[in-house]
Amino acid sequence: MNPRAFQIQPQDNVATMIDDVQSGAVEISGAAREEISTSEKISHSHKIAVRDIAVNEAVIKFGVRIGHATQAIPRGAWVHLHNLASDLDERSGTLDLHSGAPTDTVYE
């Protein structure tokens, strides 16, 4: 069985990974049923682009704009802090890519 991802609304341009994928085929279910391919590791609960997303284009998840692409995001790519700026959290650009921890605050 291929790793799986779930797309909530038909207008969503991302789906949420249900399983981890190293690379290869991902089975999309929910609003759409299709198979797409990725060439990178994407962890469960992270987003995968279900279509090409242009620079500054809205990223739509759950039928809601959650941010915008800071660079072109090809279909099948991992969508995260390295290519997405949040429209909901102005500090999103200062978060660590893997842990999500703030990098603009010093803790002593």
N, C-alpha and C positions, 0 to 999 in steps of 0.2 A: 504494500500500500504506500502511495506517495504521501509526503508530508501534506498537511491540510492548513487552509486559511479560510476565514469567514468574512464575507462582504455583507454588511447590514442592509444598505439601501442601494438601489440600482444606480444612483448618481454618484456614489462613493468612488473615488479614484484610488483608494487603498483598501486592502483587506487586512485583517488581523490574523497573524499566524497562530494556529492552534498547537502545532508541533514545531520542533526545531528542524531546520533544513541546513545542510552543509552547502549544497548546490544541486541543481537539477530541477525536476518537475515538481510543481506544487499544485495540489487540487484545490480549486476555489469553489466554495459552496455558499449557499445563502441566496442573496439577490441574483447572483449569476452562478452558473455552473460551467466552469471551464478549467483547463489546465494551462498554467503558464510556467515558464522556466526562469530560474535564477542562477546566476553564476557566483553568488556569494552566500556566506553564512548569514542566516536570519534566525534569531531566537524566537521561541514561542512568546506571544503577547506583543511582539513588535509588528510594525506595519510593512507590507509589501505593496508596491505600486501595481495596480491591475491594468494600467495603461500609461503611456508616456505623459509626463507632467512637465510643462514648460516653466522656465524661470519666471518667478512672480505669480504663477498660476495658483489658485486656491487649492489646498489639499482638503479633501472632503472625506470625513469619517462619520458614521452614524447619521448621514444626511446633513451634517453641520460642517461649516468651514472651521477647521482647527488651526490653520496656519497657511503659509505660502512657501512655495519652493524657492530656495536660495540659489539653486542651480538646476539645470535640466535633470530630470529623474526619469530614466528609461523604465519601461514596463519590466516588471520582475525584480526591480532594485529594492534594497532596504531603504525605508523612509524613516529617518530619525534626525537627531540634532545636527548632523553633518550636512544635511541638504534640505532642512525644514526649519523655518522660524515660526514660532507659535504666535498666533493672533490673540491668545488668551493670557499669556504670561510674558511680559516684556523682558524678563530675565532669562528666557530660554536659550539665548545665545551665549550665556555664561555658564551653562551646565556641562559637567563632564560627559563625554560621549557615551561611555559605558555604564557608569554608576548613576548618572543623573545628579550627582552632588554639585552644589554651587562652587564655582571656581573664583568668584569675585569677592569672597568673604574669607577673612583670616580668623581661624579659631585658635585661641590660646588657652 
